[in-house]
Amino acid sequence: MSGRVKYIYTIILLLMIATSARAGVVTQAIRVIYYSNNREEAVLLKNTDQREPFLVQSWVDNKGADGTEKELSKPPFVVTPPLFRLNPEAENSLRLVYTGAALPTDRESVFWLNVKAIPRAVEGEQNLLQVAVKSRIKLFWRPEALRNVPESVPAFQRDGQMLKVTNPGPRFITFQHLDIGGVSVDTTNQMVPPFGSARYALHGDVAGGELHWKTINDSGGATAMQTATLR
């Protein structure tokens, strides 16, 4: 295969991947807040593909942000329907129902809703790779007593090449942005738990100075930028 043919083949392949990435099953929320007094919560799914149906499988786990932690107990949620076909450009809702297992009442608990979209097998194309796409959405179980309790302001402390962030409140803190003097701090996949702390690595020559941060609110958007002085 000549270099020019390889180049054209690569461009076509990338275009196919980009096109397929735009179409598929999408959720209408990036996080779910489940208040303890609610009977259920609904999550809307939509198949944005104009031609292809998908088999959708859904479940809840508590294996951590990256899905690799060991489950110590079965999550107290039932998802219905757990498996269904979603036709092109169609919508359907998942119902999340809390089973009533005991959870702390003075703070939030977090779980993850998994949504796997499985493309149909094309007859006569046995060698075609079918890729199932899985989304993981944070599911926060929030005691009713915390309905009107705002997110707490975290405290920041430098500890060598680590930044310790302490959460004095009952709700999880998820950073959308965090920097010290313009140097970004990576907080990927690590929230600050209620009444607890998290530690983030500092890279480069980061000294004390002005710290800026945004967190993610209940709607999945970013809060206003806040500032503090790191000493």
N, C-alpha and C positions, 0 to 999 in steps of 0.2 A: 504494500500500500504506500503510495507516494505521500510526501509531506503535505501537499495541497489537499489530497483526498482526506488524510487524517484530520487536517484542520477543519474542513467542511463537516466531516462526521462529528467532530467534537462540538462545533457550533450547533448542529442540529440536535445533538443529545442534550446540550445545556438548555436549549429552547424548550425541548420536551419536558425536562425536569421543572423548568420555571413555570410552564403552563400548568403542569399537574399540581404544583405547589399552591397555585392560586385557587384551585378548585378542590372541594372536599367537604368534610363535615366540620363545621365550626360551632362553637358555643357562644351564646349571647352574654356570657359573663366570664370574668377571669378570676372571680372568687365568689364564694357563697357564704352568707351569714345566716346561721340557723339559730334563732332564739329558742330557748328551752321550752317556752309555752306554746310554740307553734306546732300544729299537727303535722305539717309537711312543708317542704320547699320545692319549687319547680325550677328546672334549668332547661331553657329552650335550646334545641339543636336545629341546625339548618344544613341541608346538603346543597352546596353552592354549585355543584357540577350540573351542567345542563343535559348530560346524556347518561351518566353512570350512576347506578344505585350503590349503596354501601350497606354492609352488615355492621351494626353498631352494638358493641358490647360495653357495659358500664358496671363499675363496682367502686367501693370505697375501701381505702386501706389507711394504715398509719405507719407506713414504712419510711417516713421522712421525705424531705424535699426532693431528693434524687431517686427515691424508690428502692433504696438498697438496704435500709435498716431492717433489723429483725422485728417482726410484729410480736409484741408481748401479749396481746389480747385481740380478740376479734372486734373490729369496729362496730359500734352500736347503731348502724344505719343499714337500711334496706333500700335498694335502688330498683324502681320499676319503670318501664320494663327493663330487665337486665340484658336482653338480647332482642333486637328487632331489625327489620329492613327499612332503610330510609331511601325513598325513591328520589330521582333527580329533582332538584329545586323544591323538595318537600321539607316540612318542618315537623318536629315532634318534641314533646317535653318529657324530661326525666323527672320522676317524683322521688324525692329523698324523704324517708320517714325514719325518725329517731325511735329506737326500740325501747328506750327507757333505762338502759344500763346506767349505773351510777357514774357520774362525772363530777369533778370539783365544781362547787357552786360559787366560789369566790374569784374565779378567773376563767378565761377562755380555754378551750381545748381545740386542737387543730388536727384535722384529718385531710385526706386527699381523695378527690373524686377523679376516677380514671375513666376516660372515654376513648375507646379504641374503634377506629373506622377501618373496616376490612373490605377492600375492593372485591368485586365479583371475579371469579375465574372466567376467562374468555375461552370459549370452546374452540378447539383447534389451535390454540396458542399455548401449548403446555410448557414451552421454554420461556415464556414471558414472565419476568419477575413481578410478583404481586407484593406490594409493600403496604403493610398495615401501619397506620399513623395513630399514635396514642398521645392524648393530651392529659395533663394532670392539673387539676384546679384545687386551690386551697379551699377547704371546707371548715369554717370556724363555728364551733358550737359555743354560743354565748348565753350565759345565764340571764334570765329576764331582768334580774336586779341591775344588770350592767347596761340595759338598753340605752340609757341617756348619759352614761359615763364616757367622757371623751378619752382619747388616747393620751397617755401621760408623756411629759417631756423627758427624754432620756438624759442621763448624765454621762459625760465622756471623761476618760482618764487615760493618759499615756502610760504604757508599761513596756519599756524597752522598744522593740520593734513591733509592738502590738498596740492596738487601740481597744480598750475595754469600754463597752457600752452597757450601762445598767438601766433597767426598766423598772421604775418604782410602782407601776400600775398593773391592773388586772388584764390588760389586753396586749396581744402580740404587737410588736413593732416591726414593720417591713420597710426597709429603706428603698426609696426609688433613686436617690442620689445621696452621696456622701463624699465630701472632699475636705482636705486640710490645706489651706493656703493654695488652692487650685490643683492640688495633687489628689487624684481620685483614689478612693478606698473601695476595694472590691468586697461587696456584701452579698454576692450571689449565693442563693440557696441557704442563707443563714438568717433567720429572724431573731429578734431579741425576745425571749419568752417572758410571760408575766412574772413579776417579782423576781426576775433573774437577770442574767447578763450574757453577753456574747463578746467574743474577741475576734478582731479582724487584723490581718497582717498589714503592716505599713511598708511600702516599697520606696526606695530612693531616700534622699536626704530630707526627711520630713521632720521639721522641728515644731515647736509650739507656734501658735498663730490662730488665725480665724478659721473656724470650722463651719461648713455649710451643709445643710441636709434637707431632704424632702422625704416624706414617707408616703405609703400607698393607703388611700382611704377605703371606706367600705364599698364604694362604687368602682374601685380599681383605678381611679385617677390619682394624681399626685397632689399633695398638700402644698401650701405656699412655702417658699424657701425660708428656712430658719437659720439663725447664726448663733454661735457661741465662741468663747475664747478657750483654746486648749493650752494648758500650761504644762 
